[in-house]
Amino acid sequence: MQMTATAPMTTNAPANDLDTPAPRKAGISRDDLLAAALALIGPHRSVSTLSLREVAREAGIAPNSFYRQFRDMDELTVALIERAGLSLRTIIGQARQRAAGSDRGVVRLSVETFMEQLRADDRLMHVLLREGTAGSDAYKQAVDRQLGYFEDELQLDLIRLAAADNGAVLLEPALAAKAITRLIFAMGGTALDLPPTRDEELIEQMSHMIRMIITGARTLAGHPPRP
């Protein structure tokens, strides 16, 4: 009887793991894509410089899968800005609550908390501080909305704190809140480009400037400026 030779079994497996492409995820969430974008940015790279393909690759998905969650990179960036604003408002709000039992005062503790978050490799902070100046009009408008939320909350705090101080009042508390908010974010953007050794100096400067704004608003309430 004639024996038929059996062909050796072959596979398409690569010779080593280095040739194996990274597995792609079957499903992806908005949070996954936001986390991927955050992983790619830093103090010296804005989210506005990222491409959709970069974010998809970092998330481990095909580029087309990106569109299941976001229309484009603009929508993803606005979502990051909104998340950054909410995160920072929560943290600063907690600092104001802690200040009630602290001898450092609400101004100083709030500024210290802001700077601590800035130095904690919080990339959401970088998004909030950078995109308002370096991004597109849509990004700038998104940042401006977040600053508006800060101003609304701060206005209420300023009125409450003034009333608790022998019934003091402020001239145009909304404008005072806006001045403080814009000052803090401008100084925060500057701090990103400075070494941490300058933080104490910046904290002292910001705290002093905020107190000057509050004192001025209280003084002008009793002596309104001439038109």
C-alpha positions as CSV (number, residue, x, y, z in Angstrom):
1,M,0.0,0.0,0.0
2,Q,1.3,3.4,-1.0
3,M,1.7,5.9,1.8
4,T,0.8,9.5,1.1
5,A,3.0,12.1,2.8
6,T,1.2,14.6,4.9
7,A,2.2,18.2,4.4
8,P,3.6,19.9,7.5
9,M,1.0,22.2,9.3
10,T,1.8,25.8,8.8
11,T,0.4,28.9,10.6
12,N,0.4,32.6,9.9
13,A,1.6,33.3,13.4
14,P,4.4,35.9,13.5
15,A,7.9,34.9,14.4
16,N,7.8,36.9,17.6
17,D,5.5,39.1,19.6
18,L,7.1,42.3,18.3
19,D,5.4,41.7,15.0
20,T,2.0,41.3,16.6
21,P,-0.2,44.4,16.1
22,A,-1.7,45.8,19.2
23,P,-5.2,44.3,19.8
24,R,-8.0,46.7,19.1
25,K,-10.9,47.1,21.6
26,A,-14.2,45.8,20.6
27,G,-16.0,48.8,22.3
28,I,-15.0,52.2,23.3
29,S,-16.6,54.9,25.6
30,R,-16.3,58.6,25.7
31,D,-14.3,58.3,28.9
32,D,-11.8,56.0,27.1
33,L,-11.3,58.6,24.4
34,L,-11.0,61.5,26.8
35,A,-8.4,59.5,28.8
36,A,-6.5,58.8,25.6
37,A,-6.4,62.5,24.7
38,L,-5.2,63.4,28.2
39,A,-2.4,60.8,28.0
40,L,-1.0,62.6,24.9
41,I,-0.9,66.1,26.2
42,G,1.2,68.0,28.7
43,P,2.5,71.4,29.8
44,H,4.1,71.9,26.3
45,R,1.5,70.2,24.1
46,S,-2.0,71.5,23.6
47,V,-4.9,69.2,22.8
48,S,-5.5,71.3,19.8
49,T,-2.3,69.8,18.2
50,L,-3.6,66.2,18.5
51,S,-5.0,64.4,15.5
52,L,-8.0,62.0,15.5
53,R,-5.7,59.2,14.5
54,E,-3.3,59.8,17.4
55,V,-6.2,59.6,19.9
56,A,-7.6,56.5,18.3
57,R,-4.3,54.8,18.3
58,E,-3.7,55.7,22.0
59,A,-7.2,54.3,22.8
60,G,-6.5,51.1,20.8
61,I,-9.3,51.5,18.3
62,A,-9.7,52.0,14.6
63,P,-10.1,55.7,13.6
64,N,-13.7,55.1,12.4
65,S,-14.7,53.9,15.8
66,F,-13.9,57.4,17.2
67,Y,-17.1,58.7,15.5
68,R,-19.3,56.5,17.6
69,Q,-18.7,58.9,20.5
70,F,-17.6,62.2,19.1
71,R,-18.3,64.0,15.8
72,D,-14.8,65.3,15.6
73,M,-11.8,66.4,17.7
74,D,-13.5,69.8,18.4
75,E,-16.3,68.1,20.2
76,L,-13.8,65.9,22.2
77,T,-11.8,69.0,23.2
78,V,-14.9,70.9,24.3
79,A,-15.9,67.8,26.4
80,L,-12.4,67.9,28.0
81,I,-12.8,71.6,28.8
82,E,-16.1,71.0,30.4
83,R,-14.8,68.2,32.5
84,A,-11.8,70.3,33.5
85,G,-14.0,73.1,34.7
86,L,-16.2,70.9,36.7
87,S,-13.3,69.1,38.3
88,L,-11.6,72.4,39.3
89,R,-14.8,73.9,40.6
90,T,-15.3,70.9,42.8
91,I,-11.8,71.1,44.2
92,I,-11.9,74.8,44.9
93,G,-15.3,74.4,46.5
94,Q,-13.9,71.8,48.9
95,A,-11.1,74.2,49.7
96,R,-13.5,77.0,50.6
97,Q,-15.3,74.6,52.9
98,R,-12.1,73.6,54.6
99,A,-11.2,77.3,55.0
100,A,-14.1,77.6,57.5
101,G,-12.0,75.8,60.1
102,S,-8.6,77.1,59.0
103,D,-6.6,80.2,60.3
104,R,-5.2,80.8,56.8
105,G,-8.3,82.3,55.4
106,V,-10.4,81.4,52.4
107,V,-8.4,83.5,49.9
108,R,-5.0,82.0,50.8
109,L,-6.3,78.4,51.0
110,S,-8.1,78.7,47.7
111,V,-5.0,80.0,45.9
112,E,-2.9,77.3,47.5
113,T,-5.3,74.6,46.4
114,F,-5.3,76.0,42.8
115,M,-1.5,75.9,42.7
116,E,-1.3,72.4,44.2
117,Q,-3.7,71.2,41.5
118,L,-1.6,72.9,38.8
119,R,1.5,71.1,40.0
120,A,-0.2,67.7,40.5
121,D,0.3,66.7,36.8
122,D,-3.4,67.4,36.4
123,R,-3.7,67.5,32.6
124,L,-7.2,68.7,32.8
125,M,-5.8,71.9,34.3
126,H,-3.5,72.3,31.4
127,V,-6.5,71.9,29.0
128,L,-8.4,74.6,30.9
129,L,-5.5,77.1,31.0
130,R,-4.0,76.5,27.5
131,E,-7.1,76.2,25.3
132,G,-8.4,79.6,26.2
133,T,-5.5,81.2,24.5
134,A,-4.1,78.7,22.0
135,G,-7.2,76.9,20.8
136,S,-9.8,77.6,18.2
137,D,-12.8,79.9,18.7
138,A,-14.9,77.0,19.8
139,Y,-12.3,76.1,22.5
140,K,-12.1,79.7,23.7
141,Q,-15.8,79.9,24.0
142,A,-15.9,76.7,26.0
143,V,-13.2,78.0,28.3
144,D,-15.1,81.3,28.7
145,R,-18.3,79.4,29.7
146,Q,-16.3,77.6,32.4
147,L,-14.9,80.8,33.7
148,G,-18.4,82.2,33.8
149,Y,-19.4,79.3,36.1
150,F,-16.5,80.1,38.4
151,E,-17.5,83.8,38.4
152,D,-21.1,82.9,39.3
153,E,-20.1,80.7,42.3
154,L,-17.4,83.2,43.4
155,Q,-19.9,86.1,43.3
156,L,-22.2,84.3,45.7
157,D,-19.2,83.6,48.0
158,L,-18.1,87.2,48.0
159,I,-21.5,88.4,48.9
160,R,-21.8,85.9,51.7
161,L,-18.4,86.5,53.1
162,A,-18.9,90.3,53.0
163,A,-22.3,90.0,54.8
164,A,-20.7,87.9,57.5
165,D,-18.1,90.6,58.1
166,N,-20.3,93.1,60.0
167,G,-22.8,93.3,57.1
168,A,-20.3,94.7,54.6
169,V,-21.3,95.1,50.9
170,L,-19.5,95.1,47.6
171,L,-19.8,97.4,44.7
172,E,-20.7,95.3,41.6
173,P,-19.8,91.8,43.1
174,A,-20.2,90.2,39.7
175,L,-17.5,92.4,38.3
176,A,-15.3,91.8,41.4
177,A,-15.7,88.0,40.9
178,K,-14.8,88.3,37.2
179,A,-11.7,90.3,38.0
180,I,-10.6,87.7,40.5
181,T,-11.3,84.7,38.2
182,R,-9.5,86.2,35.2
183,L,-6.5,87.2,37.4
184,I,-6.2,83.6,38.8
185,F,-6.4,82.0,35.4
186,A,-4.0,84.4,33.8
187,M,-1.5,83.8,36.7
188,G,-2.0,80.1,36.4
189,G,-1.1,80.2,32.7
190,T,2.1,82.1,33.6
191,A,2.9,79.5,36.4
192,L,2.9,76.7,33.9
193,D,6.0,78.2,32.3
194,L,7.8,78.8,35.6
195,P,9.6,76.4,38.0
196,P,7.7,75.2,41.1
197,T,10.3,77.1,43.2
198,R,8.4,80.2,42.2
199,D,5.1,78.9,43.5
200,E,5.3,80.5,47.0
201,E,6.0,83.9,45.5
202,L,3.1,83.5,43.1
203,I,0.7,82.4,45.8
204,E,1.6,85.4,47.9
205,Q,1.2,87.7,44.9
206,M,-2.2,86.3,43.9
207,S,-3.5,86.3,47.5
208,H,-2.5,89.9,47.9
209,M,-4.0,91.0,44.6
210,I,-7.3,89.2,45.4
211,R,-7.5,90.9,48.7
212,M,-6.9,94.3,47.0
213,I,-9.8,93.6,44.6
214,I,-12.1,92.7,47.5
215,T,-11.1,95.7,49.6
216,G,-11.5,98.0,46.7
217,A,-15.0,96.7,46.0
218,R,-16.0,97.1,49.6
219,T,-14.5,100.6,49.8
220,L,-16.2,101.7,46.6
221,A,-19.5,100.4,47.8
222,G,-19.4,103.1,50.5
223,H,-18.0,105.7,48.2
224,P,-19.1,105.0,44.6
225,P,-16.9,106.5,42.0
226,R,-18.1,109.5,40.0
227,P,-19.4,108.8,36.5
